[in-house]
């Protein structure tokens, strides 16, 4: 009669530490010690406490003992994120070493947490598409600049700020927020010309803006209430 005993994978590294010994028939059986489950991180990481370089070196020592067939299975398991592989009967890897290899595959099979898309981490979805300030936003920005910079620098500062908001680093913020950031930097003396701004960049007006500028100003007649 053959009795088959199934051992959990966590007990395989412990088999080499306790060699077989003859048990006396009259000795009482030792009391069963409570099973303490290892933490999840300890069960997943086959080389706890080691740096990445040390882990790769230890793994290289294990793969060096594999046969050509076992090495192909190991590489394929890593590529497919499989949690197990088969070993040959005459494998040079001991039970503890096999358990370490399987534990490594199990750790590699853990899928990393999916990161949020880049557009979801931006403060505003306007950063993903084209940006162009309206005529009212341009007028407001010019008025604010006239109050904080020299009149001879208003045109150049306006050009720099508009480029930064529409095509530069401030593009990822909402228009009003971006203008406030630029104006604060200018007041504090921290503003500098954007690095990637073309030297001869000029803002292109939309057709609606051109038509609005061509329209003559409307005169209004004051009427008594």
Secondary structure, DSSP 4 states (H G I P E B T S, - for coil): --------GGGGGGGGGS---PPPTTSPPPPPPPPPPPPHHHHH-TTTT--HHHHHHHHHHHHHTS-HHHHHHHHHHHHTT-S-----TT-SS-HHHHHHHHHHHHHHHSPPPPPPPHHHHSS-GGGGS-----HHHHHHHHHHHHTTS-GGGHHHHHHHHHHHHHTSGGGGS-HHHHHHHHHHHHHTT-----TT--TT--PPPPHHHHHHHHSPPPP------
